[in-house]
Amino acid sequence: ALFLGCWVDSEGNTVIVKRDSASSQELTATVMQPGRENTHLRLWQTTDNGVWHCGNAILGMKACSSEQLSWVSRTGSISTWTWTAFTMEALEARGLISPTNTHEQEPSAAFKDLAFHSSLDNGAMQEWVPVCVTIA
């Protein structure tokens, strides 16, 4: 669940990380570059030493946080992803929304901790959580 969501890489491309299927633990990172075909990269963790891989790169654990990931390729180049927004799948995986009644459920306490507040024109407070929605 840590990787699920919307990221921006160090070249300014949008990266959406999602599960391959609803029941799968396999992850795919889709790199969206304006004017180019999307690039789909498999994300997986090795069972022997727990190292995360994305395409031909490995996760550099020393330079990572929940808001930033650094991937180091075999050639030594580094791609840094910065977290930008949740996807609905990421919210569901963290238990912040229900998979069945996403429109009718009261947000969990954890969801409220992620929210930021703003005032409407009438002075009423409104909660916001950044969410990334892909449009086909």
C-alpha positions as CSV (number, residue, x, y, z in Angstrom):
1,A,0.0,0.0,0.0
2,L,3.0,2.3,0.5
3,F,3.6,2.8,-3.2
4,L,0.0,3.0,-4.4
5,G,-0.9,6.5,-5.6
6,C,0.2,9.3,-7.8
7,W,3.8,10.5,-8.0
8,V,5.9,12.9,-10.1
9,D,9.4,11.7,-11.1
10,S,12.5,13.9,-11.3
11,E,11.8,14.5,-15.0
12,G,8.3,15.9,-14.3
13,N,6.5,12.8,-15.6
14,T,3.4,11.6,-13.7
15,V,3.7,8.1,-12.3
16,I,0.6,6.1,-11.2
17,V,1.3,3.0,-9.1
18,K,-1.6,0.5,-9.0
19,R,-2.2,-3.2,-8.4
20,D,-2.3,-5.4,-11.5
21,S,-5.8,-6.6,-10.4
22,A,-8.0,-6.2,-7.5
23,S,-6.9,-9.4,-5.8
24,S,-3.2,-9.1,-6.8
25,Q,-0.2,-8.0,-4.8
26,E,1.7,-7.4,-8.0
27,L,2.2,-3.7,-8.7
28,T,2.6,-1.7,-11.9
29,A,4.0,1.8,-12.2
30,T,2.7,3.6,-15.3
31,V,4.9,6.5,-16.3
32,M,3.0,9.1,-18.3
33,Q,5.0,11.3,-20.5
34,P,3.3,14.0,-22.6
35,G,3.4,13.2,-26.3
36,R,4.6,9.7,-25.7
37,E,3.2,6.2,-25.1
38,N,2.8,5.3,-21.5
39,T,5.6,3.2,-20.0
40,H,4.5,0.3,-17.7
41,L,7.0,-0.9,-15.2
42,R,6.6,-3.9,-12.9
43,L,7.3,-3.3,-9.2
44,W,8.2,-6.2,-7.0
45,Q,10.1,-7.1,-3.8
46,T,12.6,-9.9,-3.6
47,T,11.9,-12.6,-1.1
48,D,15.6,-13.1,-0.1
49,N,16.6,-9.6,1.0
50,G,13.4,-7.6,0.6
51,V,14.8,-5.1,-1.9
52,W,12.2,-3.3,-4.1
53,H,12.7,-3.3,-7.8
54,C,11.0,-1.1,-10.5
55,G,11.9,-2.0,-14.0
56,N,15.7,-2.2,-14.0
57,A,16.1,0.0,-10.9
58,I,16.3,-0.8,-7.2
59,L,14.9,1.3,-4.4
60,G,17.6,3.3,-2.6
61,M,16.4,2.9,1.0
62,K,18.7,5.6,2.5
63,A,17.1,8.4,0.5
64,C,13.5,7.3,0.8
65,S,10.5,8.4,2.8
66,S,6.7,8.1,2.5
67,E,6.8,11.2,0.4
68,Q,9.8,10.6,-1.8
69,L,11.3,7.5,-3.4
70,S,14.7,7.2,-5.1
71,W,15.2,4.5,-7.7
72,V,18.8,3.7,-8.8
73,S,19.3,2.0,-12.2
74,R,22.1,-0.4,-13.1
75,T,23.9,2.5,-14.9
76,G,23.8,4.5,-11.7
77,S,21.2,7.1,-12.8
78,I,18.7,8.1,-10.1
79,S,15.0,8.8,-10.6
80,T,13.3,10.4,-7.6
81,W,9.6,10.2,-7.3
82,T,7.7,12.7,-5.2
83,W,4.3,11.8,-3.8
84,T,1.5,14.1,-5.1
85,A,-1.9,12.5,-4.5
86,F,-3.8,9.4,-3.4
87,T,-5.7,7.3,-5.9
88,M,-9.0,5.8,-4.8
89,E,-7.2,2.4,-4.7
90,A,-4.5,3.8,-2.4
91,L,-7.2,5.2,0.0
92,E,-9.0,1.8,-0.1
93,A,-5.7,-0.1,0.6
94,R,-5.0,2.0,3.6
95,G,-8.5,1.4,5.0
96,L,-9.5,5.0,4.6
97,I,-12.5,4.3,2.4
98,S,-14.7,1.2,1.9
99,P,-14.4,-0.7,-1.4
100,T,-18.2,-1.0,-1.6
101,N,-19.7,2.2,-0.4
102,T,-17.1,4.9,-1.2
103,H,-19.8,7.6,-1.6
104,E,-21.9,6.8,1.5
105,Q,-19.3,6.0,4.2
106,E,-18.1,8.4,6.9
107,P,-14.3,8.9,6.5
108,S,-12.2,7.1,9.1
109,A,-10.2,8.9,11.7
110,A,-7.0,8.2,9.8
111,F,-8.6,9.8,6.7
112,K,-9.3,12.9,8.7
113,D,-5.7,13.1,9.8
114,L,-4.7,13.3,6.1
115,A,-7.1,16.0,5.3
116,F,-6.4,19.7,5.1
117,H,-9.0,22.4,5.8
118,S,-10.2,25.4,3.9
119,S,-13.1,27.8,4.3
120,L,-15.9,28.1,1.8
121,D,-17.2,31.6,0.9
122,N,-19.8,31.3,3.6
123,G,-17.2,30.6,6.3
124,A,-18.0,26.9,6.6
125,M,-15.0,24.6,7.0
126,Q,-14.4,22.0,4.3
127,E,-12.0,19.0,4.4
128,W,-9.8,18.2,1.4
129,V,-7.6,15.2,0.6
130,P,-5.5,15.2,-2.6
131,V,-6.8,12.5,-4.9
132,C,-5.5,11.7,-8.4
133,V,-8.1,10.4,-10.9
134,T,-6.9,9.0,-14.2
135,I,-9.0,9.6,-17.3
136,A,-8.8,7.1,-20.1
